[in-house]
Amino acid sequence: MTRRSQLRIYTLAPATADEFVAHFRRELVPLRDRYGFSVDCAYLAEDRTRFTWVTSHDCPDGWETAERTYYDSPERASISFKPGDYILAHDVTMVEPA
């Protein structure tokens, strides 16, 4: 198995950043864990405009399959908030240890 990691950088509105982080911790981290992902780190910029996090998965069937299974799950569809309502822009890329 090849463990892969993805870096995600979100631009947030400062007024709702703390609310997004609370939802992220309460709902998304445990849900990702249930689907075999780890959340390796998560940081909120002091100015509350950027949220950066890394998620990893062992990927026995590939990253795309793991993500599709997660995003298509009934649990993901029933979370109590819409992340897109908080995320103004995003930059997502696969990363590896350096």
Z-matrix of the N, CA and C atoms (Angstrom, degrees):
N
C 1 1.442
C 2 1.525 1 109.88
N 3 1.303 2 114.95 1 138.65
C 4 1.457 3 120.24 2 177.89
C 5 1.517 4 108.90 3 -109.34
N 6 1.308 5 115.79 4 114.11
C 7 1.466 6 119.91 5 177.80
C 8 1.524 7 107.85 6 -75.76
N 9 1.319 8 115.58 7 130.14
C 10 1.459 9 121.01 8 179.44
C 11 1.517 10 108.68 9 -120.99
N 12 1.316 11 114.77 10 154.86
C 13 1.467 12 120.92 11 -178.06
C 14 1.518 13 109.93 12 -131.64
N 15 1.327 14 113.95 13 149.56
C 16 1.456 15 121.27 14 179.09
C 17 1.523 16 109.13 15 -129.15
N 18 1.327 17 115.77 16 130.88
C 19 1.459 18 123.44 17 175.47
C 20 1.516 19 107.70 18 -95.14
N 21 1.327 20 115.75 19 129.85
C 22 1.457 21 121.53 20 179.19
C 23 1.531 22 108.45 21 -124.91
N 24 1.305 23 115.81 22 126.50
C 25 1.465 24 121.87 23 177.76
C 26 1.525 25 106.92 24 -122.09
N 27 1.323 26 115.32 25 118.73
C 28 1.462 27 121.41 26 -178.63
C 29 1.516 28 109.67 27 -110.65
N 30 1.309 29 116.46 28 140.70
C 31 1.457 30 122.42 29 169.07
C 32 1.527 31 106.53 30 -94.47
N 33 1.329 32 115.42 31 126.56
C 34 1.460 33 121.57 32 -177.70
C 35 1.520 34 110.27 33 -120.55
N 36 1.308 35 115.48 34 158.06
C 37 1.461 36 120.46 35 169.78
C 38 1.523 37 106.92 36 -78.68
N 39 1.330 38 118.51 37 127.13
C 40 1.462 39 120.16 38 -177.60
C 41 1.528 40 114.04 39 -54.39
N 42 1.313 41 117.78 40 -33.62
C 43 1.467 42 120.96 41 -176.88
C 44 1.528 43 113.15 42 -66.34
N 45 1.325 44 117.85 43 -25.39
C 46 1.464 45 120.36 44 -177.73
C 47 1.527 46 112.82 45 -117.03
N 48 1.312 47 118.01 46 7.12
C 49 1.465 48 121.52 47 -177.18
C 50 1.527 49 112.70 48 -61.35
N 51 1.309 50 117.07 49 -45.46
C 52 1.473 51 119.27 50 -179.13
C 53 1.526 52 111.34 51 -64.44
N 54 1.310 53 116.98 52 -36.18
C 55 1.469 54 121.04 53 176.80
C 56 1.540 55 109.78 54 -64.26
N 57 1.333 56 116.66 55 -43.91
C 58 1.464 57 120.21 56 177.63
C 59 1.529 58 110.52 57 -59.69
N 60 1.322 59 117.26 58 -46.48
C 61 1.466 60 121.18 59 -178.74
C 62 1.533 61 110.46 60 -61.31
N 63 1.313 62 117.71 61 -39.72
C 64 1.467 63 120.42 62 178.19
C 65 1.529 64 110.99 63 -62.58
N 66 1.323 65 117.58 64 -44.07
C 67 1.468 66 121.04 65 176.42
C 68 1.525 67 110.24 66 -63.03
N 69 1.308 68 116.02 67 -44.14
C 70 1.466 69 121.44 68 -179.54
C 71 1.527 70 110.14 69 -56.21
N 72 1.313 71 116.74 70 -51.21
C 73 1.472 72 120.90 71 -178.46
C 74 1.528 73 112.17 72 -65.16
N 75 1.322 74 116.33 73 -43.73
C 76 1.465 75 121.12 74 -173.79
C 77 1.530 76 112.48 75 -75.26
N 78 1.334 77 117.05 76 -36.60
C 79 1.461 78 119.21 77 -172.25
C 80 1.526 79 114.71 78 -113.61
N 81 1.313 80 117.28 79 -48.16
C 82 1.463 81 118.99 80 -172.23
C 83 1.518 82 113.81 81 -76.43
N 84 1.322 83 117.67 82 -39.90
C 85 1.470 84 119.17 83 -179.96
C 86 1.530 85 110.95 84 -61.54
N 87 1.335 86 119.93 85 -51.03
C 88 1.469 87 118.86 86 178.56
C 89 1.533 88 113.29 87 -62.91
N 90 1.318 89 117.12 88 -36.03
C 91 1.450 90 120.40 89 179.75
C 92 1.527 91 111.06 90 -67.55
N 93 1.302 92 116.74 91 -44.31
C 94 1.469 93 119.38 92 176.68
C 95 1.519 94 110.05 93 -59.82
N 96 1.323 95 116.47 94 -40.82
C 97 1.459 96 120.72 95 178.83
C 98 1.538 97 110.74 96 -58.95
N 99 1.316 98 117.31 97 -42.67
C 100 1.469 99 121.24 98 179.25
C 101 1.520 100 112.39 99 -60.98
N 102 1.323 101 116.74 100 -26.64
C 103 1.462 102 121.06 101 -179.34
C 104 1.528 103 112.57 102 -101.20
N 105 1.337 104 116.71 103 19.56
C 106 1.454 105 121.41 104 172.24
C 107 1.515 106 115.99 105 87.07
N 108 1.328 107 117.31 106 4.03
C 109 1.460 108 121.10 107 177.98
C 110 1.525 109 109.37 108 -91.21
N 111 1.308 110 116.04 109 149.77
C 112 1.458 111 120.43 110 167.68
C 113 1.528 112 107.23 111 -111.10
N 114 1.304 113 115.92 112 151.18
C 115 1.459 114 120.87 113 169.32
C 116 1.517 115 104.24 114 -105.73
N 117 1.321 116 115.30 115 105.68
C 118 1.457 117 121.97 116 -170.91
C 119 1.521 118 113.41 117 -78.08
N 120 1.309 119 116.22 118 -31.55
C 121 1.462 120 120.99 119 175.62
C 122 1.522 121 107.96 120 -165.07
N 123 1.315 122 115.47 121 157.89
C 124 1.463 123 121.73 122 176.59
C 125 1.521 124 107.87 123 -152.52
N 126 1.319 125 115.88 124 133.24
C 127 1.465 126 121.35 125 -177.48
C 128 1.521 127 110.51 126 -136.65
N 129 1.311 128 115.60 127 139.97
C 130 1.455 129 122.43 128 173.30
C 131 1.525 130 107.55 129 -111.07
N 132 1.318 131 116.73 130 126.19
C 133 1.464 132 120.91 131 178.77
C 134 1.524 133 110.12 132 -61.35
N 135 1.314 134 116.53 133 147.61
C 136 1.465 135 120.64 134 -179.04
C 137 1.521 136 112.65 135 -56.51
N 138 1.340 137 117.73 136 -32.36
C 139 1.464 138 119.90 137 179.90
C 140 1.527 139 112.59 138 -82.88
N 141 1.338 140 116.36 139 3.25
C 142 1.464 141 123.70 140 175.42
C 143 1.531 142 113.62 141 66.23
N 144 1.337 143 119.04 142 19.48
C 145 1.468 144 120.80 143 -177.53
C 146 1.524 145 113.39 144 -103.36
N 147 1.324 146 118.01 145 -15.36
C 148 1.462 147 120.76 146 -178.57
C 149 1.516 148 110.49 147 -132.78
N 150 1.327 149 114.68 148 133.40
C 151 1.450 150 122.63 149 175.10
C 152 1.524 151 106.28 150 -120.86
N 153 1.325 152 115.33 151 121.68
C 154 1.460 153 121.50 152 -175.95
C 155 1.515 154 109.18 153 -120.95
N 156 1.338 155 116.07 154 133.83
C 157 1.455 156 118.68 155 178.88
C 158 1.522 157 110.53 156 -150.74
N 159 1.327 158 114.52 157 158.98
C 160 1.465 159 121.65 158 178.03
C 161 1.516 160 107.64 159 -123.49
N 162 1.324 161 115.15 160 131.83
C 163 1.458 162 121.87 161 175.60
C 164 1.521 163 108.69 162 -122.96
N 165 1.331 164 116.62 163 144.59
C 166 1.463 165 121.60 164 -177.84
C 167 1.524 166 110.41 165 -132.49
N 168 1.332 167 114.53 166 159.08
C 169 1.472 168 121.30 167 179.56
C 170 1.526 169 107.87 168 -153.51
N 171 1.334 170 116.71 169 148.66
C 172 1.465 171 120.62 170 178.80
C 173 1.523 172 112.79 171 -72.29
N 174 1.290 173 118.75 172 -21.25
C 175 1.472 174 124.67 173 171.44
C 176 1.524 175 115.69 174 56.44
N 177 1.330 176 119.90 175 52.20
C 178 1.466 177 118.41 176 178.42
C 179 1.527 178 112.57 177 -60.80
N 180 1.328 179 117.58 178 -29.39
C 181 1.469 180 121.42 179 179.28
C 182 1.528 181 112.17 180 -113.36
N 183 1.331 182 116.88 181 14.41
C 184 1.461 183 121.21 182 -179.88
C 185 1.515 184 112.54 183 98.87
N 186 1.314 185 115.64 184 153.10
C 187 1.461 186 122.40 185 -178.52
C 188 1.525 187 111.75 186 -60.29
N 189 1.325 188 115.89 187 -45.62
C 190 1.458 189 119.83 188 -176.20
C 191 1.529 190 111.24 189 -60.85
N 192 1.320 191 117.06 190 -39.88
C 193 1.462 192 120.60 191 178.98
C 194 1.527 193 110.85 192 -66.27
N 195 1.331 194 116.74 193 -43.44
C 196 1.467 195 120.58 194 178.92
C 197 1.527 196 110.75 195 -61.53
N 198 1.327 197 117.01 196 -43.54
C 199 1.467 198 120.27 197 179.46
C 200 1.526 199 111.35 198 -66.88
N 201 1.314 200 117.02 199 -42.74
C 202 1.466 201 120.21 200 -179.69
C 203 1.532 202 110.46 201 -61.82
N 204 1.332 203 116.78 202 -42.83
C 205 1.463 204 120.81 203 178.34
C 206 1.523 205 110.34 204 -60.14
N 207 1.327 206 116.11 205 -43.31
C 208 1.469 207 120.99 206 178.97
C 209 1.532 208 111.14 207 -64.23
N 210 1.336 209 116.52 208 -53.80
C 211 1.463 210 120.02 209 -175.27
C 212 1.525 211 113.07 210 -67.76
N 213 1.333 212 118.03 211 -28.30
C 214 1.459 213 121.27 212 179.41
C 215 1.527 214 113.38 213 -86.59
N 216 1.320 215 117.23 214 -1.43
C 217 1.463 216 120.20 215 -176.26
C 218 1.532 217 111.48 216 -71.38
N 219 1.323 218 116.46 217 148.78
C 220 1.469 219 119.53 218 176.45
C 221 1.526 220 111.82 219 -62.23
N 222 1.333 221 117.23 220 -33.15
C 223 1.473 222 120.31 221 179.03
C 224 1.524 223 111.10 222 -63.98
N 225 1.330 224 116.82 223 -40.38
C 226 1.473 225 120.18 224 -179.59
C 227 1.530 226 109.21 225 -67.87
N 228 1.321 227 116.39 226 -37.77
C 229 1.463 228 120.28 227 179.79
C 230 1.521 229 112.32 228 -67.51
N 231 1.333 230 116.89 229 -22.08
C 232 1.464 231 119.23 230 -174.95
C 233 1.530 232 114.02 231 -104.76
N 234 1.344 233 118.48 232 13.65
C 235 1.462 234 118.21 233 176.88
C 236 1.528 235 108.96 234 -63.27
N 237 1.316 236 116.09 235 157.29
C 238 1.468 237 121.10 236 -169.97
C 239 1.525 238 114.95 237 -81.69
N 240 1.324 239 117.04 238 -0.11
C 241 1.469 240 119.51 239 -179.25
C 242 1.518 241 109.67 240 -143.83
N 243 1.320 242 116.33 241 165.30
C 244 1.462 243 121.45 242 176.58
C 245 1.524 244 107.54 243 -108.20
N 246 1.329 245 117.80 244 109.24
C 247 1.464 246 119.40 245 -179.36
C 248 1.530 247 112.68 246 -53.28
N 249 1.314 248 116.76 247 -35.92
C 250 1.465 249 120.04 248 179.90
C 251 1.511 250 114.23 249 -61.78
N 252 1.333 251 116.97 250 -20.53
C 253 1.461 252 119.77 251 176.19
C 254 1.525 253 111.66 252 -71.72
N 255 1.323 254 117.16 253 -18.36
C 256 1.464 255 122.67 254 -178.02
C 257 1.524 256 112.89 255 -105.61
N 258 1.322 257 116.63 256 -28.31
C 259 1.466 258 121.21 257 -173.44
C 260 1.525 259 109.10 258 -91.08
N 261 1.329 260 115.61 259 116.47
C 262 1.463 261 121.28 260 -179.24
C 263 1.521 262 111.59 261 -83.34
N 264 1.324 263 116.34 262 -32.90
C 265 1.465 264 122.63 263 178.33
C 266 1.519 265 107.17 264 -158.23
N 267 1.313 266 116.32 265 160.01
C 268 1.463 267 119.14 266 179.10
C 269 1.521 268 111.37 267 -147.99
N 270 1.311 269 114.41 268 153.65
C 271 1.457 270 123.35 269 175.38
C 272 1.519 271 105.82 270 -132.10
N 273 1.308 272 117.35 271 119.38
C 274 1.460 273 122.83 272 -175.77
C 275 1.516 274 108.64 273 -127.17
N 276 1.336 275 116.17 274 130.06
C 277 1.455 276 119.74 275 179.64
C 278 1.517 277 110.65 276 -150.58
N 279 1.307 278 116.91 277 148.30
C 280 1.460 279 121.25 278 174.49
C 281 1.528 280 107.45 279 -75.44
N 282 1.329 281 115.82 280 141.86
C 283 1.466 282 121.18 281 -178.82
C 284 1.534 283 109.07 282 -133.36
N 285 1.319 284 114.92 283 164.66
C 286 1.462 285 121.08 284 175.66
C 287 1.514 286 108.81 285 -140.55
N 288 1.332 287 117.34 286 156.21
C 289 1.459 288 119.36 287 179.21
C 290 1.524 289 110.88 288 -59.48
N 291 1.300 290 115.38 289 143.29
C 292 1.468 291 120.06 290 179.53
C 293 1.524 292 109.50 291 -120.15
